Amino acid sequence: MLAAVSNAFAQPGKGKEAHMSAIVAPGYYITMKGDSVKGEIQTNMEDETEMYKSFNFRPKGAVKLTPINTKKAKGFGFGGRHFTSVLYDAETSVYIERLVNGRLKFYEFKDHGTKNGEPIIACSYYIQDSGADDKEMELRELKPLNNNFYKKELKPYMKAQIMTWNDLDKFTFVKDKVVNAIKEFNKFYETPAE
C-alpha cells in the first residue's frame, strides 16, 4: 500500500503539462491584404522569443485564442509595442519589434543563442532610413547592426546630426542609449502638429 501511495505522489498530473493562464491586452494585427483586425493578444508567452515568430490572438467577441504567424499577418501590436514581418532567410519570415519610428526606424529581434556555452536570449538590431535621398538608396533597406561596430555602422544614417552620433559610446552597445539617440535624431525631421 505504501508503494502505491508514494507512486501516486511521485507522478502528479502525469501526461498533463502545467501552462500559465493567458494574459491578454487590447491589440491588433494586419492581414496580408492590409486590413487591420482588432481584438486581444496574449502577452505572456511561455518563451519570450515566441512572439518573434507567431502570436496568439482573440478577435472581439471570441472566446478562444488563435495562433497567428507571418503567413497570416504582416504585423501586430499591443500596449504601445509594434511588430512587423520581415524575411529572415530565403524561406522564413519573422517578426521584429519596432523600437523607434520616424525617419530612422530601429528594430529588435530576439532568439535563442549561446554565450560561453550557456543558453541566452540573443538580441539583434536593425536600422532603416525611410527618408534617405536617391544617392543613398541603400540606407532605405533594412540593415542589421553589428553590436561590436554599431557606432561605425550608424554613422551614415546619422551624419546629418553628427553631434547626436558623437554622444554614443564607441565601445559598448547600450540599447536604451541607441534608442534615445535615434529618437533625438528623428526630432529634427518631425513635422509640427497643426
Backbone as CSV, one residue per row, in Angstrom:
resi,resn,N_x,N_y,N_z,CA_x,CA_y,CA_z,C_x,C_y,C_z
1,MET,0.818,-1.201,0.000,0.000,0.000,0.000,0.851,1.249,0.000
2,LEU,1.912,1.293,0.732,2.777,2.445,0.805,3.417,2.732,-0.553
3,ALA,3.805,1.718,-1.273,4.421,1.894,-2.595,3.430,2.553,-3.555
4,ALA,2.171,2.153,-3.498,1.169,2.730,-4.394,0.940,4.200,-4.071
5,VAL,0.914,4.546,-2.798,0.716,5.932,-2.396,1.916,6.767,-2.820
6,SER,3.146,6.282,-2.606,4.351,7.003,-2.999,4.376,7.227,-4.504
7,ASN,3.983,6.228,-5.257,3.972,6.319,-6.711,2.983,7.378,-7.182
8,ALA,1.842,7.454,-6.522,0.842,8.442,-6.892,1.357,9.848,-6.648
9,PHE,2.084,10.075,-5.555,2.633,11.393,-5.276,3.826,11.719,-6.175
10,ALA,4.539,10.694,-6.598,5.733,10.915,-7.408,5.390,11.376,-8.822
11,GLN,4.155,11.134,-9.302,3.800,11.495,-10.663,2.501,12.296,-10.725
12,PRO,2.439,13.418,-10.044,1.198,14.184,-10.104,0.982,14.756,-11.502
13,GLY,-0.252,14.687,-11.949,-0.599,15.270,-13.239,0.114,14.624,-14.406
14,LYS,0.458,13.363,-14.286,1.186,12.681,-15.356,0.423,12.826,-16.680
15,GLY,1.145,13.213,-17.718,0.534,13.343,-19.037,-0.009,14.737,-19.311
16,LYS,-0.047,15.581,-18.296,-0.538,16.947,-18.485,0.556,17.926,-18.091
17,GLU,0.858,18.859,-18.989,1.846,19.883,-18.683,1.137,21.087,-18.064
18,ALA,1.799,21.703,-17.108,1.243,22.905,-16.491,1.480,24.090,-17.421
19,HIS,0.458,24.869,-17.685,0.571,26.056,-18.524,0.056,27.267,-17.766
20,MET,0.650,28.409,-18.055,0.182,29.651,-17.454,-1.151,30.030,-18.089
21,SER,-1.962,30.685,-17.311,-3.184,31.249,-17.894,-2.781,32.391,-18.803
22,ALA,-3.479,32.511,-19.906,-3.167,33.571,-20.864,-3.527,34.937,-20.299
23,ILE,-2.590,35.862,-20.400,-2.844,37.258,-20.073,-2.915,37.974,-21.413
24,VAL,-4.002,38.704,-21.634,-4.198,39.357,-22.931,-4.293,40.876,-22.753
25,ALA,-4.011,41.563,-23.850,-4.111,43.022,-23.881,-4.793,43.417,-25.178
26,PRO,-5.477,44.542,-25.180,-6.061,45.015,-26.441,-4.955,45.180,-27.478
27,GLY,-5.256,44.735,-28.693,-4.250,44.813,-29.742,-4.869,44.690,-31.116
28,TYR,-4.019,44.494,-32.099,-4.466,44.396,-33.484,-3.466,43.547,-34.264
29,TYR,-3.888,43.103,-35.433,-2.921,42.594,-36.394,-3.331,43.047,-37.777
30,ILE,-2.366,43.050,-38.691,-2.589,43.496,-40.059,-2.539,42.275,-40.961
31,THR,-3.646,42.029,-41.662,-3.724,40.864,-42.540,-2.775,41.032,-43.723
32,MET,-2.595,39.968,-44.488,-1.737,40.020,-45.667,-2.293,40.976,-46.724
33,LYS,-3.599,41.244,-46.670,-4.227,42.190,-47.609,-4.130,43.628,-47.103
34,GLY,-3.650,43.814,-45.860,-3.507,45.156,-45.310,-4.647,45.609,-44.428
35,ASP,-5.613,44.724,-44.164,-6.724,45.079,-43.277,-6.278,44.951,-41.822
36,SER,-6.805,45.821,-40.976,-6.495,45.797,-39.561,-7.618,45.062,-38.820
37,VAL,-7.234,44.104,-37.972,-8.199,43.334,-37.193,-7.933,43.614,-35.718
38,LYS,-8.952,44.109,-35.000,-8.794,44.430,-33.583,-9.275,43.273,-32.720
39,GLY,-8.664,43.157,-31.560,-9.030,42.110,-30.620,-8.063,42.142,-29.448
40,GLU,-7.642,40.950,-29.002,-6.721,40.842,-27.876,-5.556,39.934,-28.249
41,ILE,-4.378,40.269,-27.732,-3.161,39.499,-27.987,-2.620,38.997,-26.658
42,GLN,-2.208,37.721,-26.653,-1.601,37.153,-25.453,-0.233,37.792,-25.246
43,THR,0.016,38.293,-24.032,1.267,38.994,-23.746,2.252,38.176,-22.920
44,ASN,1.823,37.041,-22.394,2.695,36.241,-21.540,3.026,34.900,-22.187
45,MET,3.694,34.939,-23.320,4.097,33.705,-23.982,5.050,32.948,-23.055
46,GLU,5.021,31.627,-23.113,5.885,30.827,-22.239,7.356,31.073,-22.533
47,ASP,7.665,31.355,-23.784,9.031,31.643,-24.208,8.992,33.024,-24.858
48,GLU,9.750,33.983,-24.332,9.655,35.356,-24.839,10.061,35.490,-26.301
49,THR,10.776,34.506,-26.845,11.154,34.588,-28.260,10.030,34.133,-29.189
50,GLU,9.003,33.479,-28.663,7.880,33.001,-29.492,7.214,34.147,-30.240
51,MET,7.112,35.309,-29.612,6.408,36.441,-30.189,7.078,36.948,-31.463
52,TYR,8.316,36.558,-31.683,9.036,36.984,-32.876,8.796,36.019,-34.047
53,LYS,8.021,34.965,-33.777,7.681,34.008,-34.837,6.174,33.884,-35.044
54,SER,5.423,34.010,-33.952,3.960,33.944,-34.026,3.389,34.546,-32.743
55,PHE,2.079,34.748,-32.735,1.418,35.299,-31.553,0.026,34.701,-31.469
56,ASN,-0.574,34.797,-30.292,-1.935,34.294,-30.076,-2.891,35.479,-30.028
57,PHE,-3.972,35.352,-30.796,-4.910,36.463,-30.983,-6.329,35.983,-30.728
58,ARG,-7.128,36.865,-30.089,-8.551,36.589,-29.885,-9.334,37.764,-30.459
59,PRO,-10.114,37.523,-31.548,-10.935,38.600,-32.102,-12.014,39.021,-31.111
60,LYS,-12.522,40.225,-31.282,-13.602,40.704,-30.414,-14.764,39.726,-30.469
61,GLY,-15.297,39.399,-29.308,-16.446,38.513,-29.219,-16.099,37.032,-29.178
62,ALA,-14.856,36.659,-29.466,-14.445,35.253,-29.449,-13.985,34.865,-28.051
63,VAL,-13.957,33.555,-27.797,-13.543,33.050,-26.502,-12.120,32.496,-26.563
64,LYS,-11.789,31.870,-27.664,-10.544,31.135,-27.800,-9.455,31.950,-28.492
65,LEU,-8.211,31.773,-28.025,-7.059,32.383,-28.678,-6.678,31.549,-29.897
66,THR,-6.286,32.209,-30.971,-5.888,31.542,-32.204,-4.444,31.913,-32.522
67,PRO,-3.593,30.911,-32.827,-2.220,31.255,-33.211,-2.187,31.892,-34.602
68,ILE,-1.420,32.964,-34.727,-1.254,33.685,-35.990,0.253,33.760,-36.264
69,ASN,0.646,33.463,-37.511,2.064,33.542,-37.853,2.283,34.506,-39.018
70,THR,3.502,34.561,-39.509,3.870,35.514,-40.560,3.223,35.198,-41.909
71,LYS,2.621,34.032,-42.051,1.907,33.715,-43.292,0.493,34.296,-43.274
72,LYS,0.005,34.656,-42.069,-1.343,35.192,-41.929,-1.370,36.690,-41.607
73,ALA,-0.268,37.224,-41.061,-0.264,38.632,-40.641,1.065,39.299,-40.959
74,LYS,0.980,40.521,-41.500,2.181,41.311,-41.815,2.731,42.001,-40.576
75,GLY,1.886,42.180,-39.588,2.329,42.859,-38.384,1.282,42.787,-37.302
76,PHE,1.671,43.181,-36.092,0.721,43.212,-34.973,1.244,44.166,-33.915
77,GLY,0.372,44.520,-32.990,0.781,45.403,-31.922,-0.150,45.347,-30.735
78,PHE,0.371,45.766,-29.599,-0.394,45.849,-28.346,0.413,46.685,-27.367
79,GLY,-0.271,47.390,-26.483,0.381,48.119,-25.393,1.536,49.010,-25.820
80,GLY,1.430,49.668,-26.959,2.494,50.550,-27.418,3.645,49.841,-28.115
81,ARG,3.560,48.529,-28.242,4.591,47.758,-28.949,4.069,47.405,-30.335
82,HIS,4.967,47.469,-31.337,4.576,47.186,-32.718,5.601,46.264,-33.358
83,PHE,5.104,45.229,-34.039,5.949,44.239,-34.685,5.608,44.202,-36.170
84,THR,6.621,43.987,-36.999,6.409,43.880,-38.435,7.140,42.655,-38.961
85,SER,6.598,42.053,-39.999,7.161,40.839,-40.574,8.263,41.189,-41.567
86,VAL,9.382,40.462,-41.495,10.487,40.616,-42.440,10.994,39.241,-42.834
87,LEU,11.633,39.170,-43.995,12.228,37.926,-44.456,13.500,37.672,-43.654
88,TYR,13.572,36.520,-42.995,14.717,36.169,-42.158,15.798,35.475,-42.971
89,ASP,15.359,34.554,-43.782,16.236,33.888,-44.741,15.403,33.616,-45.990
90,ALA,15.913,32.837,-46.900,15.233,32.639,-48.184,13.823,32.058,-48.038
91,GLU,13.557,31.350,-46.944,12.272,30.666,-46.801,11.457,31.070,-45.584
92,THR,12.039,31.805,-44.657,11.391,32.064,-43.376,11.209,33.548,-43.118
93,SER,10.034,33.917,-42.638,9.788,35.279,-42.169,9.651,35.254,-40.659
94,VAL,10.011,36.365,-40.028,9.880,36.517,-38.581,9.326,37.913,-38.309
95,TYR,8.956,38.149,-37.069,8.541,39.480,-36.648,9.710,40.161,-35.950
96,ILE,9.870,41.450,-36.223,10.835,42.266,-35.493,10.059,43.397,-34.827
97,GLU,10.509,43.783,-33.648,9.812,44.831,-32.904,10.393,46.201,-33.235
98,ARG,9.520,47.124,-33.585,9.952,48.485,-33.879,10.142,49.222,-32.553
99,LEU,11.383,49.593,-32.274,11.695,50.312,-31.050,11.601,51.825,-31.242
100,VAL,11.892,52.289,-32.478,11.818,53.713,-32.796,11.176,53.861,-34.163
101,ASN,10.232,54.799,-34.265,9.594,55.123,-35.537,9.938,56.562,-35.886
102,GLY,10.012,56.861,-37.152,10.343,58.200,-37.627,11.155,58.062,-38.894
103,ARG,11.944,59.074,-39.201,12.790,58.951,-40.391,13.692,57.733,-40.248
104,LEU,14.412,57.646,-39.108,15.181,56.438,-38.826,14.294,55.485,-38.042
105,LYS,14.230,54.263,-38.518,13.479,53.217,-37.830,14.490,52.239,-37.240
106,PHE,14.248,51.832,-35.998,15.170,50.949,-35.287,14.378,49.764,-34.764
107,TYR,14.866,48.545,-35.015,14.132,47.322,-34.709,14.986,46.363,-33.884
108,GLU,14.278,45.442,-33.191,14.941,44.409,-32.396,14.333,43.057,-32.717
109,PHE,15.182,42.032,-32.750,14.749,40.649,-32.923,15.388,39.817,-31.814
110,LYS,14.607,38.947,-31.186,15.122,38.090,-30.117,14.974,36.627,-30.519
111,ASP,16.018,35.854,-30.211,16.001,34.421,-30.494,16.924,33.734,-29.494
112,HIS,16.868,32.417,-29.471,17.742,31.656,-28.581,19.155,31.647,-29.140
113,GLY,20.128,31.738,-28.256,21.530,31.688,-28.638,22.337,31.132,-27.485
114,THR,23.637,31.164,-27.617,24.522,30.730,-26.540,25.657,31.726,-26.389
115,LYS,26.150,31.842,-25.170,27.312,32.669,-24.874,28.144,31.915,-23.861
116,ASN,29.382,31.667,-24.214,30.277,30.874,-23.365,29.658,29.526,-23.025
117,GLY,28.950,28.931,-23.989,28.347,27.619,-23.803,27.040,27.619,-23.030
118,GLU,26.586,28.775,-22.580,25.351,28.885,-21.799,24.218,29.416,-22.684
119,PRO,23.003,28.886,-22.519,21.881,29.401,-23.319,21.504,30.821,-22.898
120,ILE,21.216,31.658,-23.886,20.812,33.043,-23.628,19.720,33.431,-24.614
121,ILE,19.079,34.558,-24.355,18.197,35.190,-25.331,19.080,36.200,-26.063
122,ALA,19.334,35.950,-27.342,20.203,36.816,-28.141,19.349,37.874,-28.831
123,CYS,19.809,39.108,-28.795,19.107,40.216,-29.444,19.935,40.701,-30.625
124,SER,19.250,40.936,-31.727,19.905,41.566,-32.871,19.091,42.792,-33.246
125,TYR,19.777,43.782,-33.822,19.172,45.080,-34.079,19.298,45.441,-35.554
126,TYR,18.316,46.217,-36.030,18.242,46.592,-37.443,17.907,48.074,-37.553
127,ILE,18.433,48.711,-38.601,18.213,50.144,-38.826,17.734,50.358,-40.255
128,GLN,16.974,51.433,-40.454,16.459,51.772,-41.780,16.219,53.276,-41.819
129,ASP,16.609,53.918,-42.929,16.372,55.348,-43.116,15.281,55.522,-44.162
130,SER,14.069,55.784,-43.709,12.937,55.908,-44.634,12.978,57.204,-45.432
131,GLY,13.861,58.146,-45.036,13.926,59.428,-45.724,15.228,59.652,-46.480
132,ALA,15.996,58.587,-46.709,17.269,58.737,-47.422,17.017,59.221,-48.845
133,ASP,17.909,60.076,-49.330,17.735,60.578,-50.696,18.176,59.524,-51.721
134,ASP,17.965,59.824,-52.996,18.237,58.856,-54.057,19.699,58.446,-54.131
135,LYS,20.622,59.311,-53.713,22.050,58.976,-53.737,22.389,57.906,-52.698
136,GLU,21.565,57.799,-51.677,21.825,56.851,-50.591,20.665,55.865,-50.424
137,MET,20.164,55.380,-51.551,19.008,54.472,-51.517,19.251,53.217,-50.686
138,GLU,20.514,52.777,-50.598,20.811,51.565,-49.823,20.462,51.738,-48.354
139,LEU,20.411,52.985,-47.867,20.040,53.228,-46.470,18.552,53.013,-46.227
140,ARG,17.764,52.967,-47.293,16.324,52.702,-47.153,16.040,51.237,-46.848
141,GLU,17.005,50.377,-47.139,16.837,48.945,-46.878,17.114,48.651,-45.408
142,LEU,16.427,47.656,-44.880,16.626,47.233,-43.501,17.989,46.547,-43.391
143,LYS,18.851,47.061,-42.508,20.202,46.520,-42.371,20.461,46.111,-40.930
144,PRO,21.114,44.962,-40.733,21.474,44.560,-39.365,22.644,45.387,-38.848
145,LEU,22.668,45.598,-37.542,23.787,46.277,-36.896,24.623,45.247,-36.165
146,ASN,25.920,45.344,-36.303,26.840,44.509,-35.546,27.059,45.210,-34.206
147,ASN,26.749,44.538,-33.111,26.845,45.181,-31.787,28.265,45.658,-31.473
148,ASN,29.287,45.025,-32.058,30.668,45.429,-31.793,31.072,46.675,-32.576
149,PHE,30.480,46.891,-33.738,30.842,48.027,-34.588,29.638,48.911,-34.878
150,TYR,28.697,48.905,-33.978,27.424,49.584,-34.213,27.597,51.079,-34.487
151,LYS,28.499,51.747,-33.777,28.642,53.192,-33.944,29.125,53.519,-35.351
152,LYS,30.092,52.774,-35.834,30.603,52.974,-37.193,29.494,52.731,-38.216
153,GLU,28.675,51.688,-37.982,27.595,51.353,-38.910,26.461,52.379,-38.860
154,LEU,26.273,53.053,-37.735,25.228,54.075,-37.613,25.618,55.409,-38.256
155,LYS,26.904,55.650,-38.447,27.358,56.959,-38.918,26.693,57.401,-40.225
156,PRO,26.598,56.534,-41.264,25.940,57.007,-42.490,24.480,57.401,-42.278
157,TYR,23.827,56.804,-41.297,22.423,57.102,-41.017,22.271,58.412,-40.253
158,MET,23.254,58.719,-39.409,23.127,59.860,-38.500,24.048,61.020,-38.859
159,LYS,24.685,60.975,-40.021,25.680,62.001,-40.362,25.093,63.410,-40.427
160,ALA,23.810,63.540,-40.679,23.187,64.863,-40.734,23.081,65.496,-39.341
161,GLN,23.180,64.694,-38.310,23.139,65.178,-36.919,24.323,64.560,-36.179
162,ILE,25.524,64.911,-36.589,26.733,64.253,-36.103,26.929,64.384,-34.589
163,MET,26.432,65.460,-33.982,26.582,65.613,-32.526,25.810,64.529,-31.773
164,THR,24.650,64.169,-32.289,23.868,63.092,-31.663,24.633,61.778,-31.769
165,TRP,25.226,61.545,-32.920,26.022,60.324,-33.143,27.252,60.324,-32.242
166,ASN,27.921,61.480,-32.087,29.137,61.583,-31.261,28.883,61.200,-29.807
167,ASP,27.668,61.412,-29.329,27.345,61.109,-27.931,27.282,59.613,-27.626
168,LEU,27.232,58.779,-28.652,27.169,57.333,-28.439,28.539,56.794,-28.022
169,ASP,28.541,55.813,-27.133,29.775,55.173,-26.695,30.358,54.350,-27.842
170,LYS,31.630,54.483,-28.078,32.277,53.796,-29.197,32.423,52.300,-28.953
171,PHE,32.568,51.903,-27.703,32.917,50.519,-27.407,31.761,49.664,-26.904
172,THR,30.782,50.277,-26.262,29.723,49.498,-25.622,28.364,49.836,-26.209
173,PHE,27.697,48.819,-26.736,26.344,48.986,-27.251,25.379,48.933,-26.071
174,VAL,24.630,50.013,-25.867,23.598,50.062,-24.830,22.301,50.423,-25.548
175,LYS,21.385,49.461,-25.595,20.149,49.627,-26.369,19.428,50.925,-26.059
176,ASP,19.214,51.236,-24.789,18.453,52.437,-24.426,19.135,53.720,-24.918
177,LYS,20.452,53.754,-24.891,21.165,54.942,-25.369,21.044,55.083,-26.883
178,VAL,21.093,53.958,-27.604,20.926,53.999,-29.059,19.499,54.432,-29.401
179,VAL,18.520,53.883,-28.695,17.118,54.271,-28.906,16.956,55.772,-28.692
180,ASN,17.503,56.280,-27.597,17.378,57.718,-27.301,18.078,58.575,-28.344
181,ALA,19.247,58.154,-28.820,19.976,58.913,-29.839,19.178,58.956,-31.143
182,ILE,18.569,57.831,-31.531,17.783,57.797,-32.765,16.518,58.644,-32.615
183,LYS,15.895,58.601,-31.458,14.722,59.461,-31.216,15.113,60.930,-31.309
184,GLU,16.256,61.287,-30.740,16.743,62.664,-30.799,17.003,63.072,-32.243
185,PHE,17.621,62.185,-33.014,17.862,62.443,-34.438,16.536,62.684,-35.158
186,ASN,15.560,61.835,-34.898,14.269,61.928,-35.588,13.505,63.213,-35.277
187,LYS,13.760,63.827,-34.113,13.070,65.075,-33.750,13.304,66.170,-34.785
188,PHE,14.465,66.144,-35.441,14.791,67.168,-36.431,13.972,67.012,-37.713
189,TYR,13.297,65.871,-37.872,12.555,65.589,-39.093,11.054,65.482,-38.858
190,GLU,10.615,65.746,-37.632,9.185,65.718,-37.331,8.509,66.951,-37.899
191,THR,7.293,66.776,-38.356,6.518,67.939,-38.803,5.669,68.403,-37.639
192,PRO,5.588,69.703,-37.419,4.783,70.210,-36.291,3.307,69.897,-36.483
193,ALA,2.655,69.575,-35.388,1.202,69.293,-35.434,0.458,70.582,-35.709
194,GLU,-0.580,70.486,-36.507,-1.377,71.669,-36.851,-2.539,71.834,-35.925
